[in-house]
Amino acid sequence: MAPSAQRRSSYSKRAQLSQFTGYILAGTGAFVGAVLLGLSLWHPTLFSSLRGTATDSTLPATKTVAEARTESRGLIASIKGYLRAGSQNAALKQEVELARIRLKEADAVKQENKRLKALLAITESDLKPVAVTRLVGSTASSARRFAYIGAGRREGVAVGMSVISPRGVVGRVLEVGANSARVLLLTDSESVLPVRRAKDEIVAFAEGRGDGLLRIKLINLGINPLKPGDVFVTSGAGGYYHPGTAVAIVTETTSDGGLARIVSDPAAADFVAVLPIFQPEAVVTAETPIEEAVAD
C-alpha cells in the first residue's frame, strides 16, 4: 500500500521546526508589543519623535490625497451648479419680470396719487365740487364725442354742470342717471365754449370738430392776433363754466382764428371733478342763441 501524500508534522522535523519558530516569533512579538504598550502608558512622549518622523514620511502622500479629494469635491459641485444653472436662470428671470411689473404698478399708483392730489387741491379751494369721481369711459372713434362718469343724480350731479380734470376742462354734463352721467366732450361737433386768450381779453368760441381738435373762432374779425402756443381759458360767458380754467393751446392759425388741441385729454384723465353751474340764471336755454347770450 502506497504511503499517504500528507504526513503529520510529528513525522517531519522541518515541519516541527517551522511550527516552533512561529510560536517563538509570535511570543516575541507579543512580548515586544506588551513592552511598548507599557512604555507608552508609562511615558507617553517617549515615542513622539518616532511618530513625528512617521507622520513626516507619510505627509506628501496624505497631502496629495487630500488635494485630490478637495478638487474632486469642487468638480462635483461645479457639475451640480452647471446642471442647476438652467432652472436657476429661469427662476431669476421670472423674479426679475415680476419685479418689473411691480415697479410699473408702483409708478401707476404714484401717478394716480399725483392726479388725486391735484383734484384735492381743487376741493380745498373756495369752489367746492359737487362730486369727485372716476371717468369710466369715453368715445374716441365715432363722430360724436361723449364720456361717462361714475356719479349721478344721487351725488347731486345735474345737467349743465362742468366736468374738469387737474389739467383743465373736459366737458359738461349732458344726461344724468341715478349713479352715472353722460358728458359732452369739448371735441364733440355740437360743443361750443366761450373762451378768451389767457394773456389778454381776446374772446372767441372753441368749437369741437369731432376729430380731437378745437376750432378757435374769433368774435371780432380783422387781423388775426393768434399765434401757435397761445393758451385759451374759459371766459365765464354763457354761465356754464367758471372763468379761468384751461381749455386749449393753439397749434395752427387760420383766417378767422386757429386750430387748437385740448389741454385735458379725456383718454389720460382717470378722475374728474363735477363743478356746479357758474351762473344758473345766465345759462343759455334752448330758445336763446349762444351768440346773443354772450353779447348780453
Stockholm file with secondary structure:
# STOCKHOLM 1.0

chainA/1-296         MAPSAQRRSSYSKRAQLSQFTGYILAGTGAFVGAVLLGLSLWHPTLFSSLRGTATDSTLPATKTVAEARTESRGLIASIKGYLRAGSQNAALKQEVELARIRLKEADAVKQENKRLKALLAITESDLKPVAVTRLVGSTASSARRFAYIGAGRREGVAVGMSVISPRGVVGRVLEVGANSARVLLLTDSESVLPVRRAKDEIVAFAEGRGDGLLRIKLINLGINPLKPGDVFVTSGAGGYYHPGTAVAIVTETTSDGGLARIVSDPAAADFVAVLPIFQPEAVVTAETPIEEAVAD
#=GR chainA/1-296 SS CCCCSSCCGGGCHHHHHHHHHHHHHHHHHHHHHHHHHHHHHHCGGGGHHHHHHHHHHHHHHHHHHHHHHHHHHHHHHHHHHHHHHHHHHHHHHHHHHHHHHHHHHHHHHHHHHHHHHHHHHHHTSSSCCSEEEEEEEECCSSSSCEEEESCCGGGTCCTTCEEECSSSEEEEEEEECSSCEEEEETTSTTCEEEEEETTSCCEEEEEECSSSEEEEEESSCSSCCCCTTCEEEECCTTSSSCTTCEEEEEEEECSSEEEEEESSCGGGCSEEEEECCSCGGGCCCTTSCHHHHHHC
#=GC SS_cons         CCCCSSCCGGGCHHHHHHHHHHHHHHHHHHHHHHHHHHHHHHCGGGGHHHHHHHHHHHHHHHHHHHHHHHHHHHHHHHHHHHHHHHHHHHHHHHHHHHHHHHHHHHHHHHHHHHHHHHHHHHHTSSSCCSEEEEEEEECCSSSSCEEEESCCGGGTCCTTCEEECSSSEEEEEEEECSSCEEEEETTSTTCEEEEEETTSCCEEEEEECSSSEEEEEESSCSSCCCCTTCEEEECCTTSSSCTTCEEEEEEEECSSEEEEEESSCGGGCSEEEEECCSCGGGCCCTTSCHHHHHHC
//
